[in-house]
Amino acid sequence: MPDAVLALDQGTTGSMALVLSDQGEVLGRAYGTIKQHYPQPGWVEHDPEELVTVSQRVMYDALADARIDPHSVKAIGITNQRETTVVWDRKTGTPLHRAIVWQSRQTAPICERLRAEGHEPEFRRRTGLVMDAYFSGTKIRWILDRYPDAPARAAAGDLAFGTVDTWLLERLTGVHATDPTNASRTLLYNIDEQRWDPVLLAILGVPEAMMPEVRRSAGFFGELRPAGGLPGGIPVTGVAGDQQAALHGQGCWEQGLGKNTYGTGCFLMLNTGGQRAPTPEGLLATICCDARGGAAYALEGSVFVAGAAVQWLRDELAFIVNAADTDAMARSVPNTGGVYVVPAFTGLGAPYWDMDARGAVIGLTRGSDRRHIVRATLESMAYQTRDVLEAMNAGTSEPLRELRVDGGASANDFLMQFQADILGIPVDRPAWLETTAAGAAYLAGLGAGVWKDPGVLANVRRRERLFEPRMTAGLRESLYSGWKQAVARVRTR
């Protein structure tokens, strides 16, 4: 029986597991949903225990679906929703609070205080990030502030912090560790020195005793403990945050290659090579993976709401039954009739970074109906991507000539064609859209020696369709100008 690799993709709305052969073929898959908790408007939380149980179940189900001997699985790769924060008791393993999700705005007041105190430039210089509630550091501080004895327990080493990869590693293997891609999203990791930064830890009042060990993305993290029907002893040898895993899974291993992932949010990432590049205004510098799973650098633009806006159409407005319905509905009208949807439900991310902005539907007339709003919602993903790419191209000597795409919404033909039209460059969609899980599998396989050389993976990615721009330049710029005006209406700074 050929060697196999098990990949776990723990995302914001669910966990997915894939079993890949050593030839890169999918042998089995499984998916399970995660409940979203909204304690207050703008707050988003998860049950940490549910993250573990659902992840264990889908890994077990994927192995069952593959119908292979579990002993043929030589490695496990984990990729995860980034920035989501868990703090737990080291002795009991009990979470102190529900996981604070990356989207959550509950730490915005802490960010405003740090900004008012003049700390933002230091954080930006050392981490490549901006002062925003998106990142983990202020979430840790918020949890410590909520429980009177927590700061003393944290200083004594009794409490542990982790992003979701670390929390899963702790429960699956007993190891408290993370990788550079996830560490670089915490506001506490110096991406030049590649270590937890004592200055930033002190500013936020986060004891270093809480922090996990940072290990290479492709390398040994620990061995699976038997639980939830899973066999013990399989090594976890690959870990990366979801967007960096997708970049790796898309084969963007070299400087100048970029991808956009359309998930709950939308994330455009450009590999800038082995040296940190200057960061354009409104974008982030972060750590990604090179071909062998070592640390490299990237520019990133993070859009908070993309696929989540389609969920809003389905769950809150009841305009659609399934996400796939949006394609036909969008095509059923020639345009939006001047309607723009700005889905700033949890603020605006890159390149605006406006935590207090809120969503709006602009340009409604008596003739507007749900088809126009559905189409405008899809178009908002493409406009937000252009916002990010405009900032990215302004800071690089060579503008991106082609965009590789992945994630659930990239299956929507209308959206991908509109994306190519509004960018004015081709959009390359692969045959296999689960590139985030693929990236985790590749890193794990490289870390375990299933693949001796990343070159053998170069031909695994295959193009399914290339969307060429068809829109005239005049219409493109007119539509984009309308979008910019709509965004200006919701911005608070």
C-alpha positions in Angstrom: 0.0 0.0 0.0 1.4 3.4 -0.9 2.4 5.9 1.8 -0.3 8.5 2.6 -0.5 11.9 4.4 -3.4 13.1 6.5 -4.1 16.8 6.3 -6.4 18.7 8.7 -7.7 22.1 7.7 -9.3 23.6 10.8 -11.2 26.7 9.5 -13.5 29.3 10.8 -16.8 27.6 9.9 -15.6 24.0 10.0 -12.9 21.4 9.9 -11.9 19.4 6.8 -9.6 16.4 6.6 -8.0 15.0 3.5 -6.0 11.8 2.9 -3.5 12.2 0.1 -1.4 9.5 -1.5 2.3 9.9 -2.1 1.4 10.8 -5.7 -0.8 13.7 -4.5 -4.1 12.0 -5.2 -7.0 12.5 -2.8 -7.9 9.1 -1.3 -10.5 10.3 1.3 -12.1 13.4 2.7 -14.5 14.5 5.5 -16.0 17.8 6.7 -17.7 18.9 9.9 -19.1 22.3 10.9 -18.2 24.5 13.8 -20.8 26.5 15.8 -20.3 30.3 15.8 -20.9 32.2 19.1 -21.8 35.9 19.0 -21.9 37.1 22.6 -22.3 40.8 21.5 -22.4 42.6 18.2 -19.0 42.4 16.5 -17.8 39.6 18.9 -17.1 36.1 17.5 -16.1 33.1 19.6 -15.7 29.3 19.3 -15.9 26.5 21.8 -12.2 25.2 22.0 -13.4 21.7 22.9 -15.6 21.6 19.8 -12.6 22.6 17.7 -10.8 19.4 19.0 -13.7 17.0 18.8 -14.8 18.0 15.3 -11.2 17.9 14.1 -10.8 14.4 15.5 -14.0 13.2 14.0 -13.2 14.4 10.5 -9.7 12.9 10.6 -11.2 9.6 11.6 -13.9 9.9 8.9 -11.4 10.8 6.2 -9.3 7.7 7.0 -12.5 5.6 6.9 -13.4 7.2 3.5 -9.9 6.4 2.2 -10.3 2.7 3.1 -6.6 2.4 3.9 -4.6 0.9 6.7 -4.0 3.8 9.1 -0.4 2.5 9.4 0.2 3.6 5.9 -0.3 7.2 7.0 3.3 8.5 7.5 2.6 12.1 8.5 -0.1 14.6 9.6 -0.2 18.2 8.5 -2.3 20.8 10.4 -3.4 24.1 8.9 -5.7 26.4 10.9 -7.7 29.6 11.1 -5.1 32.1 12.1 -5.1 34.7 15.0 -7.9 32.9 16.8 -6.8 32.7 20.4 -7.1 30.1 23.1 -5.7 30.4 26.7 -5.9 27.3 28.9 -4.7 25.8 32.2 -1.5 23.8 31.6 -2.3 21.2 34.3 -5.9 20.4 33.5 -6.0 21.4 29.8 -9.2 23.4 30.5 -9.7 26.5 28.4 -10.0 29.7 30.5 -12.4 31.3 28.0 -14.0 30.5 24.7 -11.6 30.9 21.7 -11.7 34.5 20.5 -12.0 34.3 16.7 -9.8 36.3 14.3 -12.9 38.2 13.1 -13.9 39.4 16.6 -13.8 43.1 17.4 -14.0 42.8 21.2 -10.4 44.0 21.7 -10.7 47.1 19.7 -10.6 49.4 22.8 -7.2 47.8 23.7 -5.9 48.6 20.3 -7.1 52.2 20.5 -5.4 52.6 23.9 -2.1 51.2 22.5 -2.4 53.5 19.5 -3.1 56.5 21.7 0.0 55.7 23.8 2.1 55.7 20.6 3.0 52.0 20.5 1.7 51.2 17.0 4.9 52.1 15.1 7.0 49.8 17.3 4.6 46.9 16.7 4.6 47.6 13.0 8.4 47.7 12.7 8.9 44.5 14.7 6.0 42.4 13.5 5.0 43.7 10.1 1.4 44.0 11.3 -0.9 46.9 12.1 -2.6 47.6 15.5 -5.9 45.9 15.0 -8.2 43.6 16.9 -7.6 41.0 14.2 -4.4 39.8 15.8 -3.8 37.5 18.8 -1.9 39.7 21.2 -4.7 41.9 22.3 -7.0 38.9 22.5 -4.6 37.3 25.1 -4.6 40.6 27.1 -8.4 40.7 27.0 -8.7 37.2 28.4 -6.1 37.9 31.1 -8.0 41.1 32.1 -11.3 39.2 32.3 -10.2 36.9 35.1 -8.7 38.4 38.3 -6.2 35.7 39.0 -5.2 35.1 35.4 -2.2 37.5 35.2 -0.5 35.9 38.2 -1.2 32.4 37.0 0.1 33.3 33.5 3.3 34.8 35.0 3.8 31.6 37.1 3.6 29.5 33.9 0.3 27.9 34.9 -1.5 29.2 31.8 -0.7 28.5 28.2 -1.5 30.5 25.0 -2.0 29.1 21.6 -3.5 29.9 18.2 -5.6 27.0 16.9 -2.7 25.0 15.6 -1.1 25.1 19.0 -4.3 24.2 20.8 -4.8 21.2 18.5 -1.2 20.1 18.9 -1.6 20.3 22.7 -4.7 18.1 22.7 -3.6 15.7 19.9 0.1 15.3 20.9 0.7 16.9 24.2 3.2 19.3 22.7 3.0 23.1 23.2 4.4 24.4 19.9 3.6 26.5 16.8 5.3 27.4 13.6 6.6 30.8 12.3 3.7 31.4 10.0 1.2 31.4 12.9 3.6 33.1 15.4 4.0 35.9 12.9 0.2 36.7 13.3 0.2 37.3 17.0 1.6 40.9 17.3 4.2 39.4 19.6 6.7 37.8 17.2 9.7 39.6 15.8 9.7 38.5 12.1 13.2 39.8 11.5 14.8 38.1 14.5 12.2 35.2 14.4 11.6 35.0 18.1 9.1 36.2 20.7 9.8 39.8 21.2 10.4 40.8 24.8 9.6 44.5 24.2 6.2 43.7 22.7 5.4 41.1 25.3 6.1 43.7 28.0 4.0 46.4 26.3 1.0 44.0 26.2 1.7 42.5 29.6 1.8 38.9 28.2 4.3 36.7 30.1 6.7 34.8 27.8 6.0 31.7 30.0 2.6 31.4 28.2 4.1 31.3 24.7 4.6 28.1 22.7 7.9 26.9 21.2 8.3 28.0 17.6 9.4 25.1 15.2 10.0 24.9 11.5 6.8 24.6 9.5 8.0 21.3 7.9 9.5 19.3 10.7 8.6 17.2 13.7 6.0 18.5 16.2 4.9 15.4 18.1 3.1 12.1 17.7 -0.6 11.6 17.7 -2.1 10.2 20.9 -4.9 7.6 20.4 -8.2 9.3 20.9 -11.5 9.7 19.1 -10.9 6.4 17.2 -7.6 7.7 15.8 -4.5 5.5 16.1 -1.5 6.7 18.1 2.0 7.2 16.9 1.5 9.1 13.6 3.9 12.0 13.6 2.7 15.6 13.0 5.4 17.0 10.7 3.7 20.0 9.1 2.0 23.1 10.5 1.1 26.4 8.8 -1.5 29.1 9.1 -4.2 28.6 6.5 -3.2 31.4 4.1 0.5 30.4 4.1 -0.6 26.8 3.6 -2.7 27.9 0.6 0.3 29.8 -0.8 2.4 26.7 -0.5 -0.3 24.5 -2.0 -0.6 26.8 -5.0 3.1 26.3 -5.7 3.9 29.9 -4.9 7.3 29.0 -3.5 9.3 31.8 -5.2 9.5 35.5 -5.1 6.8 37.3 -7.2 4.2 34.5 -7.1 0.8 35.2 -5.5 -2.6 33.8 -4.7 -6.0 34.9 -3.4 -8.1 32.6 -1.2 -11.8 33.2 -1.0 -13.0 31.7 2.3 -14.8 33.3 5.2 -12.6 36.2 4.5 -10.4 37.0 1.5 -6.6 36.8 1.6 -4.2 38.0 -1.1 -0.6 36.9 -0.5 2.5 37.6 -2.5 5.8 35.7 -1.8 8.6 38.3 -1.5 11.5 35.8 -1.0 14.1 35.2 1.7 14.4 38.9 2.7 11.7 41.1 4.2 10.5 43.6 1.6 9.3 47.1 2.3 5.7 47.0 3.4 3.3 49.3 1.4 0.8 51.4 3.4 -2.2 49.3 4.4 -0.6 45.9 3.9 1.1 43.4 6.2 4.5 41.8 6.2 4.3 38.2 7.3 6.2 34.9 7.3 5.4 32.2 4.7 7.1 29.0 3.7 9.7 28.4 1.1 9.7 25.2 -1.1 11.1 23.0 1.7 9.0 24.4 4.5 11.6 26.9 5.8 10.7 30.5 6.6 10.3 33.1 3.9 8.5 36.4 3.7 5.3 37.6 2.1 3.1 40.6 1.7 -0.5 40.1 2.6 -3.8 41.9 2.3 -6.5 40.6 4.6 -10.2 41.2 3.8 -12.4 40.3 6.8 -15.7 39.4 5.0 -15.9 37.5 1.7 -17.7 34.1 1.8 -19.2 35.2 5.1 -21.2 37.8 3.0 -22.8 34.9 1.0 -23.7 33.2 4.3 -25.4 36.5 5.3 -27.4 36.4 2.1 -28.5 32.8 2.9 -28.9 32.8 6.7 -29.9 36.3 7.6 -31.7 37.6 4.5 -32.9 34.3 3.1 -32.2 35.5 -0.4 -30.7 32.2 -1.5 -31.0 28.6 -0.4 -27.4 27.5 -1.3 -24.3 29.5 -2.0 -24.2 28.0 -5.5 -27.5 29.8 -6.3 -25.6 33.1 -6.4 -24.0 32.4 -9.8 -27.3 32.1 -11.7 -28.9 35.0 -9.7 -26.0 37.3 -10.5 -26.3 36.5 -14.2 -30.0 37.0 -14.3 -29.5 40.8 -14.3 -27.2 42.7 -16.6 -25.6 44.7 -13.8 -26.3 45.7 -10.2 -28.3 48.8 -11.2 -25.9 51.0 -9.3 -26.1 48.9 -6.1 -23.0 48.4 -4.0 -22.7 46.1 -1.0 -19.9 47.0 1.4 -19.7 44.0 3.7 -17.9 45.6 6.6 -19.7 43.5 9.2 -16.6 43.3 11.4 -14.9 46.5 10.2 -12.7 47.0 7.2 -9.4 45.1 6.8 -6.7 45.9 4.3 -5.9 48.4 3.0 -8.2 50.6 5.2 -7.9 49.0 8.7 -11.0 50.7 10.0 -12.2 48.6 13.0 -15.4 50.8 13.5 -16.6 50.7 9.9 -19.9 48.8 9.4 -21.6 47.3 6.4 -23.9 49.1 4.0 -26.0 48.5 0.9 -25.7 51.7 -1.2 -27.5 52.9 -4.3 -30.9 51.3 -3.9 -33.7 52.4 -6.1 -37.4 51.3 -6.3 -36.3 48.9 -9.1 -33.7 47.2 -7.0 -34.5 43.6 -6.0 -32.6 40.7 -4.3 -30.9 39.7 -7.6 -29.1 43.1 -7.6 -28.1 42.7 -4.0 -26.8 39.2 -4.6 -24.8 40.3 -7.6 -23.4 43.3 -5.7 -22.4 41.0 -2.8 -20.4 38.8 -5.2 -18.9 41.8 -6.8 -17.8 43.2 -3.4 -15.3 40.3 -3.1 -13.7 41.3 -6.4 -13.6 45.0 -5.5 -12.0 44.3 -2.1 -9.4 42.1 -3.9 -8.6 45.0 -6.2 -8.2 47.3 -3.2 -5.5 45.0 -1.9 -3.8 44.4 -5.2 -3.7 48.2 -5.9 -1.8 48.7 -2.6 0.4 45.7 -3.3 1.4 46.7 -6.8 2.2 50.2 -5.6 4.9 48.8 -3.3 6.5 46.3 -5.7 8.7 46.9 -8.7 6.9 44.2 -10.8 3.1 44.3 -10.7 1.3 40.9 -10.4 0.6 39.6 -13.9 -1.7 36.7 -13.0 -3.7 35.8 -9.9 -3.9 32.2 -8.7 -7.2 31.6 -6.8 -8.6 29.0 -4.4 -11.2 28.6 -1.7 -14.9 27.8 -1.8 -16.1 31.0 -3.6 -13.5 30.6 -6.4 -15.8 27.8 -7.8 -18.2 30.6 -8.7 -17.7 31.3 -12.4 -19.4 34.6 -12.4 -17.2 35.9 -9.5 -14.0 34.7 -11.1 -14.8 36.3 -14.5 -15.8 39.5 -12.7 -12.5 39.3 -10.7 -10.5 39.1 -13.9 -12.5 41.9 -15.4 -12.1 44.3 -12.5 -8.4 43.5 -12.1 -7.6 43.5 -15.8 -5.4 40.5 -15.4 -6.0 36.7 -15.9 -7.3 34.6 -13.0 -5.9 31.1 -12.8 -8.2 28.5 -11.1 -6.7 25.1 -10.3 -8.5 21.8 -10.8 -8.4 21.2 -7.1 -9.6 24.1 -4.9 -8.6 22.5 -1.6 -5.1 24.0 -1.8 -5.0 25.0 1.9 -5.2 21.4 3.0 -2.9 20.4 0.1 -0.3 22.9 1.5 -0.5 21.3 4.9 -0.1 17.9 3.4 2.9 19.0 1.3 4.6 20.4 4.4 3.9 17.3 6.4 5.2 15.0 3.6 8.3 17.1 3.2 8.8 17.1 7.0 8.5 13.3 7.2 10.5 12.5 4.1 7.5 11.2 2.2 8.7 13.6 -0.5 12.5 14.0 -0.6 12.4 17.0 -2.9 9.6 19.6 -3.4 10.2 19.3 -7.1 8.1 16.2 -7.2 5.1 18.3 -6.1 5.6 21.0 -8.8 3.3 19.2 -11.3 0.6 18.2 -8.8 -1.2 21.6 -9.3 -3.1 21.6 -12.5 -5.0 24.5 -14.0 -8.8 23.9 -14.5 -9.6 27.3 -16.1 -8.0 30.6 -17.0 -10.4 33.6 -16.8 -9.2 36.3 -19.2 -10.4 39.9 -18.7 -13.2 40.9 -21.1 -14.4 44.2 -19.7 -13.4 47.5 -21.3 -11.0 49.7 -19.4 -13.6 52.5 -19.3 -16.3 50.4 -17.7 -13.7 48.8 -15.3 -12.7 52.1 -13.9 -16.2 53.5 -13.7 -17.4 50.5 -11.7 -14.4 50.7 -9.4 -14.8 54.4 -8.9 -18.4 53.7 -7.7 -17.0 51.1 -5.3 -14.5 53.5 -3.8 -17.3 56.0 -3.2 -19.4 53.4 -1.5 -16.4 52.5 0.8 -15.9 56.1 1.6 -19.5 56.3 2.9 -18.9 53.6 5.6 -15.4 54.6 6.7 -14.9 56.2 10.1 -11.2 57.3 9.6 
